[in-house]
Every structure is written in C-alpha cells, then in structure tokens.
Amino acid sequence: MSHATLLTAGILLITVSTIVFGGLSLLMSIVKRIPGYLDNPVRRALWTAGHAHAGVLVIFALVALPYLDETGYGAGTQTLVRALLVAPPIVMSLGFFLSVVRPSDTRPNKLIWLVPLGGAALAAGTLTLGLGLV
C-alpha cells in the first residue's frame, strides 16, 4: 500500500474513537433519559442516522482505499478519490447532527443539505474508483 493510502487509513481509524464517543453519548441520552432525545422523534432519527452513517462509511472507505493503489491513476486523481471517500462519513454525519442541534428542533435546518452533498462525494469517489479498476 502507498504511504498516502496508509496515512488516510490511519486517520480514518483514529476517527473511529469519535464514532465510539458518539455512540456512548447516544446511549447515555437513552439511559439517563436526557430531554430532547427520546422525546423528540426527529432528532432521535437524525442523530441515529448520523451515527450509523459515520460507522458504515468509515468501514466502507477503509475497505475501498487499498483498491485505489491498483488503479492507473496519477497522484492528483488518487488524492481526489481519497478525499471523496473520506469526506462522506464526516460531511453526512455533520448534516444529520447539526440539522437538529437544539433539543427543541422538530424540523431539520438547512445544514441537512450536507447529507446529499456527502452522498454526491461518495457517488463520485466510488464511480471514479470503480472506473479506474475496470
């Protein structure tokens, strides 16, 4: 594996601790019955989605990264694809979490648009990676 891919994988692995902390925070919200989580279905659904997307997309990026070194892409394109694979778990999760920051929020704010932005990055990254492999 290239040094850049290993560095990116290392950074992604470090982010797992933030996902664990987020899961613990959600669990404590349930156990301690913190107002604004259990009693707010919109916030609960979006925060659960944010946590789940972070975990799944970090694992996906870690699985996809080694394939990048097998493409014939130059360093610039590889850097772009790495960024497009790393951005979705961060951007999408931020969209889910920050769109309902206040416990009283019953509708997502405009930051929910970070979710499709992250989805577009994921689509572009995986499509580019896939095309480089065929």
N, C-alpha and C positions, 0 to 999 in steps of 0.2 A: 504494500500500500504506500502511496505517496505521503510525504510529510504533511502536505496540506490536508489530505483526507484524514490522516491520523489526528491532526490538530483539531479539525472540525468535529471528529468523533469524540475527542476528549472534552471539548466544550459542551457537546450535546449530553455526554454522560454526567458532566457536572450539573447541568440543568435538571437532571432527574431529582436532585435533592430539593429543588424548588417545587417540583411536582409533588413530591412526598409531603413537603410542608403544606402545600395547598390541600392535599387530601386530609391531612391531620386537622387543618383548620375547618374543613367542611364537616369532618367527623365531630369535632368539638362543638360546632354550631348545632348539630343534631343532639348530641349527648347533653349539652348544657342548655338546650332549648333557647338559644340566643334569638331574641326577636329580630325579625327581618329576614330570616332564612326559611324556617319551617312554615311560617305563616304567610309567606309571600311566594306563591307558586311560580311566578315569572322569574323572580330572582333565583329561586332554587333550581329551576330548569336550566337557566342560562349558566349559572355557576357550575352545575353538574356537567353541562356540555363543555364548558371551558376546561374543566379538569380532565375530562375524558379525552378531548381532542389533543390536549397537550401531551398526555401519556402515549396515545396511539401514534401521533405524528412524530414524536421523538423516536419511537421504536422504528417507525417506517423509514425515517431519514437514516438511522443507523444501519438499517438493512440495505438501503439503496446506495449509500455512499461508496462502498467498495466497488460497485459496478462502474462508477464514474471513471475510475482509473483504467478501465478496459475499453473505453471509447477512444476514438482517434482525435478527440477534441484538443485544442490548444489550451494553454494555461488560462487565458482570459475566459473562454467558454466554460472551462471546468470551474473556475471561481464563480461565475454567474450561476451555474447549476447548483453548486454547493449552497450559495445564498438562497436560491429558490427552494431548496429542500429544508434549510434551517429556518427560514422566515415563517412558514405556516404555523408550526406549533406555538410560536411566540405571538404572531400577529392575530391569529384566530382566537387564541385564548384571551388575549387582551381585549379583543372585541366583545367576547362573551362576558368577561368580568367587568370591564369598565362601562358597559352599556347599562348596567343596573347597580351602580356603586352605592347609592343611598338605600338603606333598608326599606324606605317607603316607596321606592320606584316600582311602578306596576307596568311600565312600558319601557322598552329599551330606548336609550338616547341615540344620537347619530353615530356614536362610536361602534354601533353594531355593524356598520359598513366595513369595519376591519375584518369581519368574518369572510365575506365574499372576496375581499382583497387577498387574504391569506389563501383562500381556495384557488384564486387565479394563479397565485405564485406556485402553489402545489401542482396545478394542472400544467403550467408552463415548464416547471422543473422536471416533472415526470415524463412529459411528452418529449422534451429535449433529450433527457437521458435515454429514454426508450429508442428514439430515432438514432442516437449515437451508437446503440448496441446492435441495431439491425443492419 
